């Protein structure tokens, strides 16, 4: 039996998503300066990936994202892995999550009355594979067939491995996201969609996020949530309002901490603004978000703040 977001919301009213895999791995000493990014650690130091999941469960996450965002078949094969090895690594990302979840649940979670965490299989856009910052721009200039071939097998592997839902995240393009949704529907897989956004109203390719939400209102029965991630925290309240005008689905929000990404150096720069992550999370819940977490440059300490914000909102 797979866990669902609806079950978590029924138990907790609001859900807490985990934070960044990359930043958390760096805090544990991993070197991510590689085209494979977190997938390199998945392959070479899987015990660190499992530790990240455990740390987020302990911080209060009700849902976590597998270390599969950058684990793509063409990317892994270009790095020297065989197709069989690449497929096994993608499957391993779900297995590591499930192993960490079960260990935490039996030792701590069940007795504490926590929700059984949701396993979200992280699937980045085609632009993430390009490793040039294209997930913040879109407009790849490739055919639908190229995109389908890129996404289909990975989605199938992650679903068959036992993920509770596929998470098409950091999506800059409505057209690519609709193609991904079609793949999930064909698999009969529950899935979420989360866009990367340039401001409080538009995804990174420039399409209004209201238009994106409207595009998914009918004909996508396995779509269980829609939202935004890998976006400046100050934009999220506006994005929630725009989404809620066009969808009855749960809105999920997990911003960056506020820094800006430099694709040339693959580093983040600039200090977050004066708002604490707790203040932002409380603002998102008040605006109507059903689930809140963190993306790039967030860690377990940020997720603790989201838990505090949920408690304050529900008081």
C-alpha contacts under 8 A as a table, 3 or more apart, distances in Angstrom:
res1	aa1	res2	aa2	distance
2	X	162	X	7.74
2	X	163	X	7.68
2	X	164	X	5.18
3	X	7	X	7.04
3	X	116	X	7.41
3	X	117	X	7.55
3	X	118	X	5.77
3	X	119	X	7.80
3	X	164	X	5.76
4	X	7	X	5.34
4	X	8	X	6.73
4	X	118	X	6.66
4	X	164	X	6.73
4	X	165	X	7.86
5	X	8	X	5.14
5	X	9	X	6.15
5	X	15	X	7.93
5	X	118	X	7.07
5	X	224	X	7.70
6	X	9	X	5.08
6	X	10	X	6.04
7	X	10	X	5.08
7	X	11	X	6.35
8	X	11	X	5.16
8	X	12	X	5.85
8	X	13	X	7.31
8	X	14	X	7.61
8	X	15	X	6.63
8	X	62	X	7.39
8	X	115	X	6.11
8	X	116	X	7.71
9	X	12	X	5.10
9	X	13	X	4.34
9	X	14	X	5.30
9	X	15	X	6.19
9	X	290	X	7.82
10	X	13	X	5.59
11	X	115	X	7.08
12	X	15	X	6.63
12	X	115	X	7.50
13	X	290	X	7.86
14	X	290	X	5.22
14	X	291	X	5.82
14	X	310	X	7.05
15	X	61	X	7.84
15	X	62	X	6.00
15	X	63	X	7.44
15	X	290	X	6.26
15	X	291	X	4.42
15	X	292	X	6.58
16	X	60	X	7.10
16	X	61	X	5.03
16	X	62	X	5.19
16	X	63	X	6.41
16	X	291	X	5.51
16	X	292	X	5.22
16	X	293	X	5.66
16	X	303	X	7.51
16	X	306	X	6.77
16	X	307	X	6.67
17	X	61	X	5.25
17	X	62	X	5.93
17	X	63	X	4.73
17	X	64	X	5.86
17	X	254	X	7.52
17	X	291	X	6.54
17	X	292	X	5.64
17	X	293	X	4.21
17	X	294	X	7.09
17	X	303	X	7.65
18	X	56	X	5.79
18	X	57	X	7.79
18	X	61	X	5.15
18	X	62	X	7.54
18	X	63	X	6.23
18	X	64	X	5.10
18	X	65	X	7.04
18	X	293	X	5.35
18	X	294	X	6.24
18	X	300	X	7.57
18	X	303	X	6.30
19	X	56	X	7.31
19	X	64	X	7.97
19	X	254	X	7.84
19	X	293	X	5.89
19	X	294	X	4.19
19	X	295	X	5.25
19	X	296	X	7.45
19	X	298	X	5.49
19	X	299	X	5.47
19	X	300	X	6.59
19	X	302	X	7.40
19	X	303	X	6.51
20	X	23	X	5.64
20	X	24	X	6.19
20	X	294	X	6.28
20	X	295	X	4.69
20	X	296	X	5.04
20	X	297	X	6.25
20	X	298	X	5.36
20	X	299	X	6.04
21	X	24	X	5.30
21	X	25	X	6.08
21	X	38	X	7.37
21	X	49	X	7.80
21	X	52	X	6.98
21	X	67	X	6.81
21	X	296	X	7.87
22	X	25	X	5.17
22	X	26	X	6.27
22	X	32	X	7.38
22	X	37	X	7.70
22	X	38	X	5.96
22	X	296	X	7.18
22	X	297	X	7.76
23	X	26	X	5.07
23	X	27	X	6.30
23	X	296	X	6.71
23	X	297	X	5.34
23	X	298	X	6.67
23	X	299	X	6.67
24	X	27	X	5.09
24	X	28	X	6.54
24	X	52	X	6.33
24	X	298	X	7.71
24	X	299	X	5.70
24	X	300	X	7.74
25	X	28	X	5.05
25	X	29	X	6.55
25	X	30	X	5.44
25	X	38	X	7.89
25	X	48	X	6.68
25	X	49	X	7.07
25	X	52	X	6.84
26	X	29	X	5.01
26	X	30	X	4.72
26	X	31	X	6.34
26	X	32	X	7.11
27	X	30	X	7.26
28	X	48	X	7.11
30	X	41	X	7.03
31	X	34	X	7.90
32	X	36	X	7.90
32	X	37	X	4.88
32	X	38	X	6.22
32	X	40	X	7.39
32	X	41	X	7.64
33	X	37	X	6.44
33	X	266	X	7.46
34	X	37	X	5.13
34	X	40	X	7.39
35	X	131	X	6.27
36	X	39	X	5.18
36	X	40	X	5.35
36	X	70	X	6.09
36	X	71	X	7.09
36	X	75	X	6.92
36	X	76	X	7.29
36	X	79	X	7.96
37	X	40	X	5.74
37	X	41	X	7.52
37	X	70	X	6.56
38	X	41	X	5.27
38	X	42	X	6.34
38	X	67	X	6.71
38	X	68	X	7.85
38	X	69	X	7.84
38	X	70	X	6.53
38	X	71	X	7.87
39	X	42	X	4.77
39	X	43	X	6.23
39	X	67	X	6.82
39	X	68	X	6.62
39	X	69	X	7.71
39	X	70	X	5.63
39	X	71	X	5.10
40	X	43	X	5.21
40	X	44	X	6.09
40	X	45	X	7.93
41	X	44	X	5.01
41	X	45	X	4.87
41	X	46	X	6.24
41	X	48	X	7.51
41	X	49	X	7.27
42	X	45	X	5.87
42	X	46	X	4.83
42	X	49	X	6.45
42	X	67	X	6.77
42	X	89	X	7.32
42	X	93	X	7.02
43	X	46	X	6.30
43	X	89	X	6.59
45	X	48	X	5.72
45	X	49	X	7.22
46	X	49	X	5.11
46	X	50	X	6.45
46	X	96	X	7.57
47	X	50	X	5.14
47	X	51	X	6.24
48	X	51	X	4.94
48	X	52	X	6.29
49	X	52	X	5.18
49	X	53	X	6.54
49	X	67	X	7.07
49	X	96	X	7.32
50	X	53	X	5.21
50	X	54	X	6.33
50	X	96	X	5.72
50	X	97	X	6.44
50	X	99	X	7.75
50	X	100	X	5.71
51	X	54	X	5.03
51	X	55	X	6.12
51	X	100	X	7.60
52	X	55	X	5.11
52	X	56	X	6.32
53	X	56	X	5.25
53	X	57	X	6.30
53	X	64	X	7.15
53	X	97	X	6.47
53	X	100	X	6.34
53	X	101	X	7.52
54	X	57	X	5.15
54	X	58	X	6.21
54	X	100	X	5.85
54	X	101	X	7.11
54	X	104	X	6.63
55	X	58	X	5.15
55	X	59	X	6.18
55	X	300	X	6.54
56	X	59	X	4.88
56	X	60	X	6.42
56	X	61	X	5.64
56	X	64	X	7.69
56	X	300	X	5.53
56	X	303	X	7.32
57	X	60	X	5.25
57	X	61	X	4.94
57	X	62	X	7.10
57	X	101	X	7.67
57	X	104	X	7.35
57	X	117	X	7.77
58	X	61	X	7.30
59	X	300	X	5.73
59	X	301	X	7.26
59	X	303	X	6.10
59	X	304	X	5.25
60	X	303	X	6.77
60	X	304	X	6.33
60	X	307	X	6.27
61	X	64	X	6.75
61	X	117	X	7.20
61	X	303	X	6.89
61	X	307	X	7.89
62	X	114	X	7.89
62	X	115	X	6.11
62	X	116	X	6.86
62	X	117	X	4.56
62	X	118	X	6.34
63	X	117	X	4.84
63	X	118	X	4.31
63	X	119	X	6.16
63	X	120	X	6.99
64	X	117	X	6.91
64	X	118	X	6.20
64	X	119	X	5.57
64	X	120	X	5.88
65	X	119	X	6.27
65	X	120	X	4.72
65	X	121	X	5.79
65	X	122	X	5.57
65	X	167	X	7.97
66	X	69	X	7.61
66	X	93	X	5.65
66	X	94	X	5.97
66	X	97	X	6.22
66	X	119	X	7.10
66	X	120	X	6.21
66	X	121	X	5.14
66	X	122	X	5.49
67	X	70	X	7.76
67	X	71	X	7.63
67	X	93	X	5.42
67	X	94	X	7.86
67	X	121	X	7.93
67	X	122	X	6.82
68	X	71	X	4.73
68	X	72	X	7.64
68	X	90	X	6.27
68	X	93	X	5.98
68	X	121	X	6.87
68	X	122	X	5.41
68	X	123	X	6.41
69	X	72	X	7.73
69	X	122	X	5.03
69	X	123	X	4.86
69	X	124	X	4.87
69	X	128	X	7.80
70	X	75	X	7.85
70	X	123	X	7.74
70	X	124	X	6.70
70	X	128	X	6.56
70	X	129	X	6.41
71	X	75	X	6.99
71	X	76	X	6.66
71	X	86	X	7.98
71	X	89	X	7.61
71	X	90	X	6.14
72	X	75	X	5.15
72	X	76	X	5.98
72	X	86	X	7.68
72	X	90	X	7.57
72	X	129	X	6.96
72	X	150	X	7.86
72	X	154	X	6.91
73	X	76	X	5.30
73	X	77	X	6.00
73	X	83	X	6.96
73	X	86	X	5.82
73	X	87	X	6.89
73	X	150	X	7.68
73	X	154	X	7.17
74	X	77	X	5.11
74	X	78	X	5.96
74	X	150	X	7.66
75	X	78	X	5.18
75	X	79	X	6.41
75	X	129	X	6.38
76	X	79	X	5.04
76	X	80	X	6.66
76	X	81	X	5.63
76	X	82	X	7.97
76	X	86	X	5.75
77	X	80	X	5.16
77	X	81	X	4.63
77	X	82	X	5.76
77	X	83	X	6.37
77	X	86	X	6.62
78	X	81	X	7.19
81	X	84	X	7.93
81	X	85	X	5.71
81	X	86	X	5.81
82	X	85	X	5.07
82	X	86	X	6.05
83	X	86	X	5.06
83	X	87	X	6.10
84	X	87	X	5.21
84	X	88	X	6.19
85	X	88	X	5.07
85	X	89	X	6.26
86	X	89	X	5.18
86	X	90	X	6.43
87	X	90	X	5.21
87	X	91	X	6.35
87	X	154	X	7.72
87	X	157	X	7.24
88	X	91	X	5.10
88	X	92	X	5.99
89	X	92	X	4.78
89	X	93	X	6.47
90	X	93	X	5.46
90	X	94	X	7.44
90	X	154	X	7.22
90	X	157	X	7.04
90	X	158	X	6.82
91	X	94	X	5.62
91	X	95	X	6.54
91	X	157	X	6.15
91	X	158	X	5.90
91	X	161	X	5.65
92	X	95	X	4.81
92	X	96	X	6.01
93	X	96	X	5.39
93	X	97	X	6.50
94	X	97	X	5.18
94	X	98	X	6.22
94	X	119	X	7.67
94	X	121	X	6.97
94	X	158	X	6.80
94	X	161	X	6.31
94	X	162	X	6.94
94	X	163	X	6.28
95	X	98	X	5.10
95	X	99	X	6.06
95	X	161	X	7.23
96	X	99	X	5.11
96	X	100	X	6.16
97	X	100	X	5.23
97	X	101	X	6.03
97	X	119	X	7.11
98	X	101	X	4.96
98	X	102	X	6.05
98	X	119	X	7.47
99	X	102	X	5.31
99	X	103	X	6.20
100	X	103	X	5.22
100	X	104	X	6.10
101	X	104	X	5.23
101	X	105	X	5.89
101	X	117	X	7.05
102	X	105	X	5.02
102	X	106	X	6.10
103	X	106	X	5.49
103	X	107	X	6.15
104	X	107	X	5.18
104	X	108	X	5.53
104	X	109	X	6.00
105	X	108	X	5.44
105	X	109	X	4.18
105	X	110	X	5.31
105	X	116	X	7.22
106	X	109	X	6.49
106	X	110	X	6.15
106	X	111	X	7.92
107	X	110	X	7.54
107	X	111	X	7.83
108	X	111	X	5.84
108	X	112	X	6.23
109	X	112	X	5.17
109	X	113	X	6.44
109	X	114	X	5.31
109	X	115	X	7.57
109	X	116	X	7.52
110	X	113	X	5.41
110	X	114	X	6.04
110	X	115	X	7.86
110	X	116	X	7.73
111	X	114	X	7.69
118	X	164	X	6.20
118	X	165	X	7.94
119	X	163	X	5.33
119	X	164	X	5.09
119	X	165	X	6.66
120	X	163	X	6.07
120	X	164	X	6.05
120	X	165	X	5.15
120	X	166	X	5.68
120	X	167	X	5.71
121	X	158	X	6.31
121	X	159	X	7.75
121	X	163	X	5.82
121	X	164	X	7.66
121	X	165	X	6.30
121	X	166	X	4.76
121	X	167	X	5.43
122	X	166	X	6.60
122	X	167	X	4.98
122	X	168	X	6.45
122	X	169	X	6.71
123	X	155	X	7.58
123	X	166	X	7.17
123	X	167	X	5.77
123	X	168	X	4.89
123	X	169	X	6.05
124	X	127	X	7.73
124	X	128	X	5.88
124	X	129	X	7.87
124	X	168	X	6.11
124	X	169	X	5.51
124	X	170	X	6.23
124	X	171	X	7.07
125	X	128	X	5.52
125	X	129	X	7.35
125	X	135	X	6.40
125	X	168	X	7.36
125	X	169	X	7.18
125	X	170	X	6.78
125	X	171	X	5.69
125	X	172	X	7.68
125	X	176	X	7.73
126	X	129	X	5.43
126	X	130	X	6.79
126	X	135	X	7.52
126	X	140	X	7.99
126	X	147	X	6.89
126	X	150	X	7.28
126	X	151	X	7.98
127	X	130	X	5.06
127	X	131	X	6.75
127	X	132	X	7.39
127	X	133	X	6.92
127	X	134	X	4.40
127	X	135	X	4.61
127	X	138	X	6.64
127	X	140	X	7.09
128	X	131	X	5.25
128	X	132	X	7.46
128	X	133	X	6.98
128	X	134	X	6.47
128	X	135	X	5.52
130	X	133	X	7.64
130	X	134	X	6.92
131	X	134	X	7.16
131	X	263	X	7.79
132	X	263	X	5.60
132	X	264	X	7.27
133	X	136	X	5.73
133	X	137	X	7.17
133	X	262	X	7.81
133	X	263	X	4.97
134	X	137	X	4.86
134	X	138	X	5.45
134	X	139	X	7.98
134	X	140	X	7.48
135	X	138	X	5.81
135	X	170	X	6.46
135	X	171	X	6.58
135	X	172	X	5.82
135	X	196	X	7.47
136	X	170	X	7.92
136	X	172	X	6.25
136	X	196	X	6.65
136	X	197	X	7.70
136	X	198	X	7.92
136	X	204	X	5.86
137	X	172	X	6.31
137	X	204	X	5.40
137	X	205	X	5.82
138	X	172	X	5.19
138	X	173	X	5.81
138	X	204	X	6.71
138	X	205	X	5.49
139	X	173	X	7.49
139	X	205	X	6.73
142	X	146	X	6.37
142	X	147	X	7.31
143	X	146	X	5.25
143	X	147	X	6.56
144	X	147	X	5.05
144	X	148	X	6.02
144	X	176	X	7.79
144	X	179	X	7.73
145	X	148	X	4.99
145	X	149	X	6.05
146	X	149	X	5.26
146	X	150	X	6.12
147	X	150	X	5.01
147	X	151	X	6.23
147	X	176	X	7.18
147	X	179	X	7.87
148	X	151	X	5.32
148	X	152	X	5.72
148	X	179	X	6.94
148	X	180	X	7.46
148	X	183	X	7.93
149	X	152	X	5.71
149	X	153	X	7.28
150	X	153	X	7.34
150	X	154	X	7.69
151	X	154	X	5.68
151	X	155	X	6.17
151	X	180	X	6.90
151	X	183	X	7.98
152	X	155	X	5.35
152	X	156	X	6.25
152	X	180	X	7.75
152	X	183	X	6.18
153	X	156	X	5.02
153	X	157	X	6.14
154	X	157	X	5.09
154	X	158	X	6.19
155	X	158	X	5.26
155	X	159	X	6.15
155	X	166	X	7.21
155	X	183	X	7.64
155	X	184	X	7.25
156	X	159	X	5.26
156	X	160	X	6.04
156	X	187	X	7.03
157	X	160	X	5.22
157	X	161	X	6.01
158	X	161	X	5.09
158	X	162	X	6.84
158	X	163	X	6.17
158	X	166	X	7.47
159	X	162	X	5.52
159	X	163	X	5.33
159	X	164	X	7.61
159	X	165	X	7.30
159	X	166	X	6.90
159	X	189	X	6.78
160	X	163	X	7.41
163	X	166	X	6.89
164	X	190	X	7.31
165	X	189	X	6.70
165	X	190	X	4.91
165	X	191	X	4.80
165	X	192	X	7.04
166	X	184	X	7.69
166	X	189	X	7.13
166	X	190	X	6.39
166	X	191	X	4.41
166	X	192	X	6.27
167	X	191	X	5.66
167	X	192	X	4.87
167	X	193	X	6.09
167	X	194	X	7.49
168	X	171	X	6.86
168	X	177	X	7.43
168	X	180	X	7.45
168	X	191	X	7.39
168	X	192	X	6.18
168	X	193	X	4.98
168	X	194	X	6.19
169	X	192	X	7.94
169	X	193	X	6.01
169	X	194	X	4.59
169	X	195	X	6.16
169	X	196	X	7.65
169	X	228	X	7.90
169	X	229	X	7.06
170	X	194	X	5.93
170	X	195	X	5.01
170	X	196	X	4.57
170	X	228	X	7.37
170	X	229	X	5.90
170	X	230	X	6.04
171	X	174	X	7.67
171	X	176	X	7.84
171	X	177	X	6.68
171	X	193	X	7.78
171	X	194	X	6.21
171	X	195	X	4.34
171	X	196	X	5.31
172	X	195	X	5.88
172	X	196	X	5.28
172	X	197	X	6.97
172	X	203	X	5.79
172	X	204	X	4.79
172	X	205	X	5.59
173	X	176	X	5.42
173	X	177	X	6.23
173	X	195	X	7.84
173	X	203	X	7.26
173	X	204	X	7.12
173	X	205	X	5.74
173	X	207	X	7.88
174	X	177	X	5.06
174	X	178	X	6.14
174	X	207	X	7.39
174	X	212	X	6.24
175	X	178	X	5.27
175	X	179	X	6.42
176	X	179	X	5.12
176	X	180	X	6.31
177	X	180	X	4.99
177	X	181	X	6.09
177	X	193	X	7.52
178	X	181	X	4.98
178	X	182	X	6.24
179	X	182	X	5.12
179	X	183	X	6.53
180	X	183	X	5.08
180	X	184	X	6.41
181	X	184	X	5.09
181	X	185	X	6.12
181	X	191	X	7.77
181	X	220	X	7.48
181	X	223	X	7.73
182	X	185	X	5.06
182	X	186	X	6.15
183	X	186	X	5.17
183	X	187	X	6.35
184	X	187	X	5.02
184	X	188	X	6.15
184	X	189	X	5.16
184	X	190	X	7.07
184	X	191	X	6.88
184	X	222	X	7.66
185	X	188	X	4.95
185	X	189	X	6.08
185	X	190	X	7.78
185	X	220	X	6.95
185	X	221	X	7.63
185	X	222	X	6.23
186	X	189	X	7.67
188	X	222	X	6.97
189	X	222	X	6.37
190	X	222	X	4.67
190	X	223	X	5.96
190	X	224	X	6.50
191	X	222	X	6.28
191	X	223	X	5.13
191	X	224	X	5.92
191	X	225	X	7.32
192	X	223	X	5.82
192	X	224	X	5.66
192	X	225	X	4.80
192	X	226	X	5.73
193	X	223	X	7.66
193	X	225	X	6.48
193	X	226	X	4.83
193	X	227	X	6.34
193	X	228	X	7.97
194	X	226	X	5.67
194	X	227	X	4.53
194	X	228	X	4.50
194	X	229	X	6.01
194	X	252	X	7.53
194	X	253	X	7.97
195	X	203	X	6.28
195	X	227	X	6.29
195	X	228	X	4.50
195	X	229	X	6.05
196	X	203	X	5.74
196	X	204	X	5.96
196	X	228	X	5.81
196	X	229	X	5.48
196	X	230	X	5.60
196	X	231	X	5.78
197	X	200	X	7.35
197	X	201	X	7.68
197	X	202	X	5.75
197	X	203	X	3.88
197	X	204	X	4.71
197	X	228	X	7.04
197	X	229	X	7.65
197	X	230	X	7.67
197	X	231	X	5.67
198	X	201	X	7.88
198	X	202	X	5.99
198	X	203	X	5.69
198	X	204	X	4.89
198	X	206	X	7.60
198	X	231	X	7.20
199	X	202	X	5.78
199	X	203	X	7.40
199	X	232	X	7.97
199	X	235	X	5.60
200	X	234	X	7.94
200	X	235	X	4.33
200	X	236	X	6.26
200	X	237	X	7.34
200	X	238	X	4.76
200	X	239	X	5.01
201	X	208	X	5.73
201	X	209	X	5.80
201	X	210	X	7.53
201	X	235	X	7.98
201	X	238	X	6.51
201	X	239	X	5.53
201	X	242	X	6.62
202	X	205	X	7.79
202	X	206	X	5.40
202	X	207	X	5.43
202	X	208	X	4.22
202	X	209	X	5.10
203	X	206	X	5.38
203	X	207	X	5.60
203	X	208	X	6.30
203	X	209	X	5.85
204	X	207	X	7.43
207	X	211	X	6.94
207	X	212	X	7.23
208	X	211	X	5.32
208	X	212	X	6.66
209	X	212	X	4.84
209	X	213	X	6.23
209	X	239	X	7.23
209	X	242	X	6.72
209	X	243	X	6.61
210	X	213	X	5.15
210	X	214	X	6.14
210	X	242	X	5.41
210	X	243	X	5.49
210	X	245	X	7.13
210	X	246	X	6.08
211	X	214	X	5.00
211	X	215	X	6.19
211	X	246	X	7.97
212	X	215	X	5.16
212	X	216	X	6.88
213	X	216	X	5.47
213	X	217	X	6.63
213	X	226	X	7.58
213	X	243	X	6.09
213	X	246	X	5.73
213	X	247	X	6.05
214	X	217	X	5.29
214	X	246	X	5.45
214	X	247	X	6.88
215	X	218	X	7.51
216	X	219	X	7.09
216	X	220	X	6.34
217	X	220	X	7.30
217	X	246	X	7.65
217	X	247	X	6.45
218	X	221	X	7.62
220	X	223	X	5.67
221	X	224	X	7.94
223	X	226	X	7.84
224	X	249	X	6.52
224	X	250	X	7.19
225	X	249	X	5.39
225	X	250	X	4.94
225	X	251	X	5.91
225	X	252	X	6.61
226	X	249	X	6.65
226	X	250	X	6.51
226	X	251	X	5.23
226	X	252	X	5.98
227	X	240	X	7.53
227	X	243	X	7.43
227	X	251	X	5.10
227	X	252	X	4.57
227	X	253	X	5.58
228	X	231	X	7.18
228	X	236	X	7.48
228	X	239	X	7.53
228	X	252	X	6.62
228	X	253	X	5.20
228	X	254	X	6.59
228	X	255	X	7.44
229	X	253	X	5.86
229	X	254	X	4.70
229	X	255	X	4.87
229	X	256	X	7.28
229	X	294	X	7.83
229	X	295	X	6.49
230	X	254	X	6.89
230	X	255	X	5.05
230	X	256	X	5.19
230	X	295	X	5.51
230	X	296	X	6.35
231	X	235	X	7.16
231	X	236	X	7.52
231	X	254	X	7.95
231	X	255	X	5.03
231	X	256	X	5.71
232	X	235	X	5.70
232	X	236	X	7.18
232	X	255	X	5.91
232	X	256	X	5.78
232	X	257	X	7.19
232	X	258	X	5.26
232	X	259	X	7.58
233	X	236	X	5.51
233	X	255	X	5.20
233	X	256	X	6.34
233	X	257	X	6.68
233	X	258	X	6.02
233	X	280	X	7.02
234	X	237	X	6.97
234	X	280	X	7.83
235	X	238	X	5.79
235	X	239	X	6.44
236	X	239	X	4.94
236	X	240	X	6.12
236	X	253	X	7.16
236	X	255	X	7.32
236	X	284	X	7.20
237	X	240	X	5.16
237	X	241	X	6.43
237	X	283	X	7.05
237	X	284	X	5.78
237	X	287	X	6.32
238	X	241	X	5.16
238	X	242	X	6.29
239	X	242	X	5.04
239	X	243	X	6.10
240	X	243	X	5.18
240	X	244	X	6.09
240	X	251	X	6.93
240	X	253	X	7.93
240	X	284	X	7.48
240	X	287	X	6.57
240	X	288	X	6.80
240	X	289	X	6.59
241	X	244	X	5.26
241	X	245	X	6.50
241	X	287	X	6.80
241	X	288	X	7.71
242	X	245	X	5.42
242	X	246	X	7.22
243	X	246	X	5.56
243	X	247	X	6.12
243	X	251	X	7.37
244	X	247	X	5.34
244	X	248	X	6.81
244	X	251	X	7.52
244	X	288	X	7.71
250	X	289	X	7.02
250	X	290	X	5.45
250	X	291	X	7.59
251	X	288	X	7.37
251	X	289	X	4.98
251	X	290	X	5.44
251	X	291	X	6.68
252	X	289	X	5.88
252	X	290	X	5.95
252	X	291	X	4.69
252	X	292	X	5.91
253	X	284	X	7.72
253	X	289	X	6.73
253	X	291	X	6.27
253	X	292	X	4.88
253	X	293	X	6.45
253	X	294	X	7.91
254	X	292	X	5.45
254	X	293	X	4.41
254	X	294	X	4.33
254	X	295	X	5.60
255	X	258	X	7.81
255	X	293	X	7.23
255	X	294	X	5.23
255	X	295	X	5.25
255	X	296	X	7.48
256	X	259	X	6.99
256	X	294	X	6.00
256	X	295	X	4.67
256	X	296	X	4.76
256	X	297	X	6.11
256	X	298	X	6.49
257	X	272	X	6.20
257	X	277	X	7.34
257	X	294	X	7.28
257	X	295	X	7.32
257	X	296	X	6.76
257	X	297	X	5.70
257	X	298	X	5.66
258	X	270	X	7.77
258	X	271	X	6.86
258	X	272	X	4.39
258	X	273	X	6.81
259	X	268	X	5.86
259	X	269	X	5.41
259	X	270	X	5.07
259	X	271	X	5.86
259	X	272	X	5.76
259	X	297	X	7.58
260	X	268	X	5.36
260	X	269	X	5.36
260	X	270	X	6.39
261	X	266	X	6.93
261	X	267	X	5.89
261	X	268	X	4.52
261	X	269	X	6.55
262	X	265	X	5.75
262	X	266	X	5.49
262	X	267	X	5.50
262	X	268	X	6.13
262	X	269	X	7.52
263	X	266	X	4.70
263	X	267	X	7.09
268	X	297	X	7.81
272	X	275	X	7.83
273	X	276	X	7.97
275	X	279	X	6.14
275	X	280	X	6.69
276	X	279	X	5.17
276	X	280	X	6.46
277	X	280	X	5.06
277	X	281	X	6.06
277	X	302	X	6.24
277	X	305	X	6.32
277	X	306	X	7.17
278	X	281	X	5.09
278	X	282	X	6.13
278	X	302	X	7.54
278	X	305	X	4.61
278	X	306	X	5.55
278	X	308	X	6.86
278	X	309	X	5.50
279	X	282	X	5.21
279	X	283	X	6.21
279	X	309	X	7.18
280	X	283	X	4.98
280	X	284	X	6.26
281	X	284	X	5.02
281	X	285	X	6.30
281	X	292	X	6.67
281	X	305	X	7.74
281	X	306	X	5.59
281	X	309	X	5.92
281	X	310	X	7.76
282	X	285	X	5.19
282	X	286	X	6.18
282	X	306	X	7.53
282	X	309	X	4.82
282	X	310	X	6.71
282	X	312	X	7.56
282	X	313	X	6.52
283	X	286	X	5.10
283	X	287	X	6.16
284	X	287	X	4.98
284	X	288	X	6.42
284	X	289	X	5.55
284	X	292	X	7.47
285	X	288	X	5.22
285	X	289	X	4.89
285	X	290	X	6.79
285	X	291	X	7.86
285	X	292	X	7.69
285	X	310	X	7.29
285	X	313	X	7.10
286	X	289	X	7.32
286	X	313	X	7.31
289	X	292	X	6.88
292	X	306	X	6.97
293	X	303	X	6.36
293	X	306	X	6.73
294	X	298	X	5.58
294	X	299	X	7.61
294	X	302	X	7.09
294	X	303	X	6.98
295	X	298	X	5.83
298	X	301	X	7.72
298	X	302	X	5.89
298	X	303	X	7.96
299	X	302	X	5.45
299	X	303	X	6.78
300	X	303	X	5.03
300	X	304	X	6.33
301	X	304	X	5.15
301	X	305	X	6.60
302	X	305	X	5.09
302	X	306	X	6.51
303	X	306	X	4.91
303	X	307	X	6.31
304	X	307	X	5.12
304	X	308	X	6.33
305	X	308	X	4.95
305	X	309	X	6.15
306	X	309	X	4.94
306	X	310	X	6.21
307	X	310	X	5.14
307	X	311	X	6.31
308	X	311	X	5.11
308	X	312	X	6.18
309	X	312	X	5.02
309	X	313	X	6.08
310	X	313	X	5.08
310	X	314	X	6.11
311	X	314	X	5.26
311	X	315	X	6.07
312	X	315	X	5.29
